[in-house]
Amino acid sequence: MTSTSLPRKQIHLAAHFPGVNNTTVWADPASKSQIDFASFEHLARTAERGLFDFFFLAEGLRLREHKGRIHDLDVVGRPESLTLLDALAAVTDRLGLAATVNATFNEPYEVARRFASLDHLSGGRAAWNVVTSSDAFTGENFRRGGYLDRADRYTRAAEFVDVARELWDAGTERPFRHDGQHFTVEGEFTVPRPPQGHPVVIQAGDSDEGREFAASAADVIFTRHGTLEAGQAFYADVKARLAKYGREADDLKIMPGVTVVLGDTAAEAQEKASEIRRQQVSPQNAILALEQIWGVDLSSYDPDGPLPDVDPVVDSGLTQGRTHRGDVLALAGKWRALSRAKGLSIRQTVIETSSRQSFVGTPGTVAAELDAFVRGDAADGFILVPHLTPGGLDEFVDDVVPLLQERGAFRTEYEGVTLRSHLGLRTPAPHHERTPA
């Protein structure tokens, strides 16, 4: 009697360049420049040495403000993402290169042209993280100004991606024309069809609209979830949406953003993780985080004292250009309940409620947990977000990647040259050659 088994599910890995958030530990002596090209090159080369699928850059279109001043955690002078990736294409050979570009405040022709150019310059390694914005504060930086309603920004984004793909398919071989709700464009594209056919499209988001957009248009979804069970629920939900768009489960890779802390023992790793959280949430940052929920000046409060007994001010405008926190009254209630139950100060409460390190332990333990998440259909892989720049990936690549390879869960060499080949994604046929469904 012979038995058959499915091939072991392979883990996909990507690297996120940190910054513009509260993950980065700025005060650590090992933390270097967020602007110098050497920092980006070091992290990208490390990711390629670790045989990662791609290197991922976030981007903001306006520096956030808090109480009328530039937000302390923003990186002033951070180079523009696509320009950086064009340069990184020259110092890497196989690593995918992913840039975040907003679909609300840009135009399809120019974005399609720039990603097609990167795909050619890199030999088929370009990826576009499509994001949207409903923020009028950010919109003030652009000619149109204002903002789009939540529903409209996703319909615009979906059509934006459709137009970009039409332009990539047209290449320099044929004219194009698109006449839709948000865009009417026609003419001739100036760049030949990209080596990948279409650069890989990434979508970041967890809302119902974001999940639907990813199911209809994305190749990768960048998300977050803290437990195996939460990851499995998200995975099953998003994969189940693909069929209505004529897509299969493997056509969309689910890759949550995660952090990793390693130690020689479990206790050492836990202590390192606790120290990192204390560094991430300084006394000043604790008060700032609280002000972003309460919407009022709390500078007179002691970070080591109790939470305010006053209710938040809804839509106060104290902070501009940041992600909406939802129902701040309900959130404040949860924080108060947690603080009372555990006897936590303001700073301790912020540390307790902030995003924690996702995987903490010895290299062997972390490798086993990453493998379990992927084999258990809680993810297809992970986007690692280190807390240090530029050396935050070094330990993971040196100590965890070899263990994943020993388990047969991760590649030992790149088998293809394009990002689509790394991710196991099909190369799309040109639009004019597709058979109607």
C-alpha positions, 0 to 999 in steps of 0.5 A: 500500500502506498501513501501520497502526501501533499508537498510541504507548504512553503513560507513566503518572507518579506522585509519591511523598512521600519520608520514613521511608526512606534515600532522603531527604537530610535534611542538604541545605539544600533539605530542608524539613519532613516534617510541615508541610502546605506541603511536601505541597502543594508536591509535589502541586501540582508533580505536577499541574503535570506532569500526573501521574496521582497523588500517593502517600503511604506510611504506617507504623503504628509508629515503628521501633526500633533498639537500643531507640531510635526509628529515626533515619530515622523521621518523628516526627509525620508526619500520617495519610495520608487526613487529608492527602489530604482537605486536598490535595483542596481545593488540587488539581483533577485529580491522583489522591490515593493513601493507604497503608492497612493491611489487617491492622490495620484493618476494611473498613467504616471503610476503605471509608467513608473512601475513598468520602468522599475519592472524593466530596470530590475528584471521583473521584480517590481511590486505596488502596494496600493493604498487609499486615503480619506484624509482631507489633511493629506489632500491639502498637499494636492491640487484636488485637495479635499478627500474621498468618502470611504466607499468612493476611495475603494471604487477609485482604487479598483478602477485605478488598478484596472487602468494600470493593468490596461496600460501595462498590457498595451505597452508600446504595441497598441493604443489604449482607451479607458472610459470609466467612473473615475478615469477617462484616458486614451493614447499610447503608453511609453514603456513596453509591457513589463517583464512580469506582465503586471507588477505584483499588486499588494493591498494593505487593510483589514476592513470589509472593503479592503478584503473585497478589494484584495480578493478582486484585484490584489496578488498579496494582502498585507494584514495583521493578526495576533493569534493563530485562530484570528489568522485562520479566520481572516485567511478563510474569509479572504480566500473564500471571496476569490471564487466570485472573481474567477480566482483560485486560492493560490492567486492571493498570498496572505502575509501579515506584518510581524515582529520577532525577538530572539534569545538563547532561552525563552526567558531571555527572549521575553526579557528582551521583548519587554525591554523593547516595548519599554523603549518603544513607549517612552514616558513622553510617547505614552502621553502622546498616545493617550492624547491621540485617543482623548483628543485633549492636551494631557501634558500635565498628567504623570505617565506613571499615574492613572488614566484620565477620569474625563471622557475623550473629545470626539473629532477634536482635530488635535492630531492630523494625518494619522489612522482613525482610531474608531470609537474613541469613547469605547476604546477609552472605556476598554483602556480604563477597564484594563488599567483598573483590572491590572493596576496599570499606570498610563505608560503601562497601559499603553505598553500593554495595548500597543502592538507586541512582538508577534513571535518571541523565543529561541530561533528554534521555537520561532521557526516552529511557530512560523511554520505552524502558522503557515501549515495551519492556514493562518498565513501564506508567509510574513512581512517582518517589521524589525525594530532597528534600522538597518541591522534589524533582520541580521539575527533572523536571517542568520539564526532562523532562516537556516532552521526553516530550511532544515524543516523543508519549509523555506527555499534554499535558493531562488528558483526564478528571477521574477517576484511572481516566480518567488511568490508562485503567481501566474504571469497574466496574459495580455488583456486582448488575448484573454478568453472571456469568462 
